């Protein structure tokens, strides 16, 4: 999958930014409206990551895993998909 971006949202309960993998967007963006489709739970880290895609895109757990592997290969991660 091309178009993997990460961004941060300043809404986490501890005051830290919440990171989001924005998948399926091929050019850098400063702002974007997307649909949250899942979360990457990191068992050996304190930060989970949201997974967002444009409205028109639907991804399987395996497609998300392949897209975020570049970063998640360093962690013991599990992907949870939200009902669509």
C-alpha positions in Angstrom: 0.0 0.0 0.0 1.4 3.4 -0.9 0.5 6.5 1.0 1.4 5.8 4.6 1.7 9.0 6.7 1.9 9.5 10.4 0.4 12.5 12.2 -0.3 13.4 15.8 -3.5 14.5 17.5 -3.3 16.5 20.7 -6.2 14.7 22.4 -4.7 11.8 24.5 -5.8 11.7 28.1 -2.2 12.1 29.4 -1.7 15.4 27.5 0.5 13.7 24.9 -0.2 13.6 21.2 -2.0 10.6 19.8 -0.3 9.2 16.7 -2.3 8.2 13.7 -1.3 6.2 10.6 -3.1 7.8 7.7 -3.2 5.1 5.0 -4.1 5.6 1.3 -3.1 9.2 0.9 -0.3 9.6 -1.6 0.8 13.2 -0.9 1.8 14.9 2.3 -1.1 16.7 4.1 -1.3 19.2 6.9 -5.0 18.6 7.6 -7.3 15.7 6.5 -10.7 14.3 7.4 -10.5 10.5 7.5 -12.3 7.5 9.0 -10.7 5.7 12.0 -10.8 2.0 11.1 -8.6 0.5 13.7 -5.9 0.8 16.3 -2.4 -0.7 16.6 -1.9 -1.9 20.2 1.7 -2.0 21.2 2.2 -4.5 24.0 5.8 -3.5 24.7 5.3 0.3 24.5 3.1 2.9 26.2 1.7 4.3 22.9 -1.0 2.8 20.7 -1.5 4.2 17.2 -4.8 4.9 15.5 -5.3 3.8 11.8 -7.2 6.1 9.5 -8.2 5.9 5.8 -10.2 8.1 3.4 -13.9 7.4 3.3 -13.7 5.5 0.0 -11.0 3.0 1.1 -11.5 -0.3 3.0 -8.6 -2.3 4.2 -8.1 -5.8 5.7 -6.1 -6.4 8.9 -3.4 -7.9 6.7 -3.3 -4.8 4.4 -2.9 -2.6 7.5 -0.2 -4.8 8.9 1.8 -4.6 5.7 1.4 -0.9 5.5 2.6 -0.2 9.0 5.2 -2.9 9.2 8.0 -0.4 8.4 7.6 1.0 12.0 5.7 -1.7 13.8 8.4 -4.3 13.1 10.2 -2.9 16.2 7.3 -3.6 18.5 5.1 -6.5 19.7 1.9 -5.2 18.1 -1.6 -6.3 17.5 -4.1 -4.7 15.1 -7.7 -4.3 16.2 -10.2 -3.5 13.4 -13.2 -1.4 14.2 -16.6 -2.5 12.7 -17.4 -0.7 9.5 
